[in-house]
């Protein structure tokens, strides 16, 4: 077995293993994502061409380069209607988005299986792990719908509460401190603190539940796996949230920098969207591998705890 992947790891070790695996097995991971999502991206590019988007460079109206580029990106959504695009093209884009979401789940499951084979020093093929991912397709979809409803409930309700609280606080400020700038500033700071606290709380809860994906992908009869994920992440939630934040910050900064650079030369063209999709595939590798490393770290810790309990029970007997 791979000793580094089969022992409990700290914060830094998880990140180190994530980047090490992503680099060493980059081609395998990229092929998995390309096979599953590449055709979707090509179809999206075809629809964009049919909608009248330029292949090499798409810019909007403006007197200078910056205003033209900004106008091009702002006009991404309404372009279909403005150019009398057939409604079937819009429907096609929508359906491709749904299919892409389902295939992304399969890709995540396949990457989890790759990491599992690596930690066990087992041989595998790209086609074989993709097949394993598809074997859990419907449980993954059903479990993800449940998780999505939880996300919706956690985000919409707090936003409503914060919004109503903000209206109340500003109304209170106008009633008693209408001319007080300090009162308004304190209200804004207070609302920002509430928003930050709620965001961190939601992030923690979602992190504790999110490992349903690994559970459903590798264990039969466990869907939706939300409760199992909560038990699996016991005592590790804040560390896992921290790892996710670091990974999203790194990939987000790189992705944004490349998006801006490519957009400066290509505008919102078909070629730009294709290249950006390739960048998305690459950043997805690091997020997915990081998730897999964390998932099996949790499994190892949980297994070690179960073994310790068995040893203690044996001693008591």
NORMO-V226083 format. One line per field, one symbol per residue. phi: phi as a letter, one per 30 degrees, with the letter a starting at -180 (. if undefined). A space follows every 10 residues. Layout:
BEGIN
phi = ???
END
This chain:
BEGIN
phi = .dddcbbebd eddddddddd deddcedddd deddddceed dddddddddd djdddcabbc dldbdddddd ddddcddded ddchdedddd dddddddddd dddddddddd dedddddddc hcdabddddd dddddceded dddddddddd eedddddddd dddddddddd dddddcbdcc dddddddddd dddddddddd ddedddddcd dedddddcbd icddiddddd ddceibeddd dddedddddd dddddddddd ddddccicdd dddddddddd ddddedddde dddddddddd dddddddddd ddddddd
END
